[in-house]
């Protein structure tokens, strides 16, 4: 996605007046207050399993987005299949949160209750949301929610 956005080389299909940034050390963002027009979070919260860390990330997004700035969030909801239910139950005692689990390669991930994600976006107006089915990078099909939010 970064390559298509022109971070690693221009893509003539995109607008020349857009600038894209790839961040590797959230939640601290190296940008001034109210300096961003839009932020995309694509399965990012799945990679941030801790509640406090998620809230810190969203607080940084509130800080760097300009008034009226857009936040697009797409993230994975709690799943209902046997594989996921078993790992949610197995790791709840380890991590203290239902939906946090370890993958076979040692990553710690989180699937979310819809209410939790809505609560994280309390500093935004959320005029649109939808539930979609997506394929993960590991080839699994999951149900996700997508929000288009505006900073008040």
C-alpha positions, 0 to 999 in steps of 0.5 A: 500500500505504501508503494502505491501511495507514492512513499517508495516511488510515485504512482501516476494514478494518485493525486500529486498534492497528497503526502503519505506517511508510514509510521512504525512507532505509534503512538508517538507521532512526529507531527505538530498538532492539527497538521493532518487532514486524514489518517487511515488505520487498517487493522492497526488496532488488531496489532495493539492489544492493550486498552491503554495503548489503544487509547494513547494511539487514538489520543495522538490521532486526535492531537494531529488531526485538524478540526474536521479531519477524517479518520478511517478505521477498518478493524476486526470484530470478535469472530464466532467460529470455533477456532477463534472462540477457543483462542479467545478463551485460552488467552483471556486468562493470560492477557485479561481481555477477551479477544486477545490471542497469540498467533502461531508465529508469536504475534499478540493480536486482538479482535474487538467488540463493536462497543469497544471500538465505538468507545475508542472513537468517542472524540469523533463524530462517526456518521458512517460505519459498516460491517464487511467480510475481508480476507486476512493476510493469512488467508482467513475470512473475518468480519470487520467494521469500517468507520469514517469519523470526523474530528470535532 
